[in-house]
Amino acid sequence: MIGKSYIGNLLSAKGKKTYRTFNPLLNIENPTIFTEATSEEIEEAVSLASKAFKEYSKISGAKKATFLNAIADEILALDTELLKMYCLETGLPEARAIGERIRTIGQLRSFANLVLEGSWVEATIDLAKPKREPLPKSDIRKMLIPIGPVVVFGASNFPLAYSTAGGDTAASLAAGCPVIVKSHPMHAGTGALVASAVIKAAEKTGMPNGVFSNLLSSGIEVGQQLVTHPKVKAVGFTGSIKGGRALYDLAAKRDEPIPVFAEMGSINPVVILPKALKNRHQEIAKTYASSITLGTGQFCTNPGLLLGIKSDSLSSFITHLSEEILKIDPSCMLHPNIKKSYKINKETVISQNNVSVVANFSSDVQNNFAQQAIVTVDGKSFLENPTLHLEVFGPFSMVVECVNDVELEMIITKLEGQLTGTVISDENEISNFSSVISALQNRVGRIIFNGVPTGVEVCESMVHGGPYPASTDSRFTAVGVSSIKRWVRPFSYQDWPNQYLPKELQNQNPLKIFRFIDGERTNEKIV
Amino acid sequence: MIGKSYIGNLLSAKGKKTYRTFNPLLNIENPTIFTEATSEEIEEAVSLASKAFKEYSKISGAKKATFLNAIADEILALDTELLKMYCLETGLPEARAIGERIRTIGQLRSFANLVLEGSWVEATIDLAKPKREPLPKSDIRKMLIPIGPVVVFGASNFPLAYSTAGGDTAASLAAGCPVIVKSHPMHAGTGALVASAVIKAAEKTGMPNGVFSNLLSSGIEVGQQLVTHPKVKAVGFTGSIKGGRALYDLAAKRDEPIPVFAEMGSINPVVILPKALKNRHQEIAKTYASSITLGTGQFCTNPGLLLGIKSDSLSSFITHLSEEILKIDPSCMLHPNIKKSYKINKETVISQNNVSVVANFSSDVQNNFAQQAIVTVDGKSFLENPTLHLEVFGPFSMVVECVNDVELEMIITKLEGQLTGTVISDENEISNFSSVISALQNRVGRIIFNGVPTGVEVCESMVHGGPYPASTDSRFTAVGVSSIKRWVRPFSYQDWPNQYLPKELQNQNPLKIFRFIDGERTNEKIV
């Protein structure tokens, strides 16, 4: 079996460099041989995308919706073949594959609904005032238009929902931007299957060739060539800080810099307030043992940092958390390299001054399974040692024992940007910690009350993003339909003849969308 | 007279480096001696801004509106002192000073109205569904929150409307971000007066010290220190490509990269279609002679590139344009350095192969007055010579004679990003040039039908921005109330107790703003 790239609608494997994916559960390589895309194939994919943009940027929302729904249908049609491949390449259980497929399908359909309804373009019309003094006012009409071909780098930890036809791709296609996926090497087979579904959907719904390509790649060269290509206009990335920052730097150095929307690492601080600790430490410990180990700790919102004020209750919490987490059966990580990094990062943290290990699963485990751990450290040591702020990707968390609320606030203030912050509180005590909570809000994109950060709801009000390095641009979310705004720009027509305006801006409002006309929101026509 | 910086509410002049502004009409230095801000003063201003952010980011829209309106009032109260200083430092006539003051006041008041009304925060609420299967749904509420202290670099060509208390400052203060202005050295006196008005307004309306600072600077060091300061979270800039790109590069290299919104150069292409040329070349020539020389050609939307297809009508147009532009009296440029650059850039273009000078005002003019010029070149030479694409800031335009519409389209496709594109057309002929117009749309932020690009209306539907290098981020406009979006980020609250939510997101909707609740837009409360 030979894995090939899709260069537009055509399968292609012109290169000589090959690689295989890995089954972490069986600890063996999978059989398919994937062929890395060549420089020539990359050039062809970008050129097709750029040509496709001319047509695809102008097709109707209804047609884009048909395309997006067809992608969802074709992914479902892959059925057990897809689920099986997913499990072979990730070590994750089938239930997770099914859950992630539901999320992927849901995202595609929610973007389809968004562009079918059409009001998302934020049509804004200021009518002419030809008699205004001292100067007449022109007719000006604004809407959002697509930015150009987008390159998507999928996530290792979400082979479906944040990869080939995941959130970034769905949002870009919905916006009217062709997509070139730089396939993730750890799930190249899953990616190739999903890519085949996208291409089938594109062909069935009559989309221009080049609206989608999937480029196989095991190293960094394919990505580098894509991000520096003059015809590429934006980049979506989900992964490590190192990887995301490298792409951001490349894009910023271009003659024409382009936006890189990278959703990167996060340790997702959790602040446990004193009364909650006193009244509920046992229950909180159980909830968090489960959240820390969920999906072998491989979620971007995994709670890696638990902050509390020194007390007997905090000590009891630590004891319970340690006990609870050791009751959980270790599970498989996505890839031997990820397991290796987990081990190294965990050991690095453990070796730091004043770090105590309070739980570290010590029995033998299968190859590529992660041994969960909890460590503790005092607030001062945490403040002084940046190594302790780094993400340990996996089932690991650090409890920081602060001397008081002043130290707690200082620790939060000095934290790097985070996707989420959580406050565990008995309802009335939150008011005593308003400056702690303000400080937390300033470092995160989403704040949670008495819950866990894992489990990111896909909805309009969700923010998945945050101050750097949680993401490269905190002004946008990577989850939910608002994420479409990353791939569009506002555009104004001044005194443009009605019949040549896009339908969204025409007087008669043929799409019946909501528009702002002279400041009022209405779905009426202009008479 | 000693010009001082405002470090928060206090005047300060600790430095030793001094400079003076210049009266280009009289060709002499103005009397006031300005003292460049020191490294220590910069540190103090940023530190105050960062502290002020804690309070200012949370004050109500009503209070921010009072502050913004008070700034407008205090600017008006400066009365003729401000107008006189403006004219002394720019060589521009008093009528222009009055016009720009109207624009500045209008902007401040429109942002005041925006934040007073309050719906701009895009409050979005998805209510909890505790009984949802398989998992309950949390209550999630999102709104826009300010990003942090903003540094504003004013424009040389708009000492009021895009400088000290101009669009960037008004938008940042409206968003809830403290502002540190890096004062423009060419109009340091005008800037100091406006800064005094802002500080008076801040004191009268009880704003926290540090919400605004004005740092005097004649070189690049102050700006560099500001942009690389860890507590600065965003930058606004209006000026040259060289200056804007340098700041962008500095910001991108930071440990924590920050957004730089730079509105830079543009040659604002104008496409004159054949029938319009045939029927109206005389009238169009007259209109454009006036647009090219408006404000001595010192507007960012000045039409520097006129594109047409070779014909007798185009030749007649060129003849008329040359005649008309030579009838116009030369006027003063903003500064001897700007005049010098104009002369050098004009001569550079004139010296290129196949460039013909068809008009070049040759009589003697006063010091610092610009001699307007029109040149022509064939399409092939323009395509092959990037030097011809550069902006000549001043009363200058180049007519490109294309062999046919294919060459016209290719020229547009290869243009750098632009603020505006204009199409001069007899109404029915636009349909024969749809791919030319698509290509133009792809290179600009605003497209104009049968008008001139100069004269940027301040309204909600205006886009002032465009693909690089017109601006560093085409996803935002620099003019109009939407420009507030540059300085905010979305933020989610999950399951947050109602009484601790910001008013904008509370069930009872005390501010009576429009919100999206489960997808429906309403200003009702949640019951």
Interface residues (C-beta under 8 A of the other chain):
Chain A: K54 K58 T124 I125 D126 L135 K137 S138 I140 R141 K142 I145 I147 Y248 D249 A252 K253 E256 P257 P259 G417 E427 I430 S431 S438 Q441 G445 R446 I447 I448 F449 N450 G451 G455 E457 C459 E460 S461 M462 V463 G465 P467 Y468 P469 T472 D473 S474 R475 F476 T477 S482 K485 R486 V488 R489 P490 F491 S492 Y493 Q494 D495 W496 P497 Y500 F514 F516 G519 R521
Chain B: K54 K58 T124 I125 D126 L135 K137 S138 I140 R141 K142 I145 I147 Y248 D249 A252 K253 E256 P257 P259 G417 E427 I430 S431 S438 Q441 G445 R446 I447 I448 F449 N450 G451 G455 E457 C459 E460 S461 M462 V463 G465 P467 Y468 P469 T472 D473 S474 R475 F476 T477 S482 K485 R486 V488 R489 P490 F491 S492 Y493 Q494 D495 W496 P497 Y500 F514 F516 G519 R521
